[in-house]
Amino acid sequence: MNYEELTQTLIDNRLLRNEEEITAFEQAISIIFDLKELNLIRSLCLGFHDATENDEVMFGLIQAIESYDDFFDSEQSLKELAESLPYMLPHAKEWAKTLHKRILNHEPSFKEYKKVISTADDSIKEMVLQVVNEIKERNPRRFEPSVNYFIS
């Protein structure tokens, strides 16, 4: 399978409605991850969907994306993640928030992401700021200090 076919497999099966979809989805994640190509973070991001029926399997995407830090500089992987955000919206906004909560809660990633976003394209910067502000609004006690520092 080529990149496009693997990405389409993720998209076609991302609702994870049955065992067949789960198996195809997990296999596609595994193959994409094993290729260890930074630009495939975007393909993984296309696999997210808020209407999925199996959050546990969907967390496999998060773990795969986070694992890119094991092979690439975190600045590179976080930049690729930020640039992939438009491919998650609007159908996977809650998963985008989940990814960003994890960044906000992990100090090394948080600091690096702040630098990455400060130099990002304005449209990407705007999307990220919208996502982190929504996180802050939903849980201000937990996220207000980090989000305020992030956007400063």
Protein Blocks (a to p, Z undefined) as FASTA:
>chain_A
ZZklmmmmmmmmmnopafklmmmmmmmmmmmmmnopaklmmmmmmmgcfkbcblklmmmm
mmmmmmmmmmmcfklmmmmmmmmmmmmpcklmmmmmmmmmmmmmmmklmmmmmmmmmmgc
fklmmmmmmmmmmmmmmmmmlmmmmmmmmmZZ
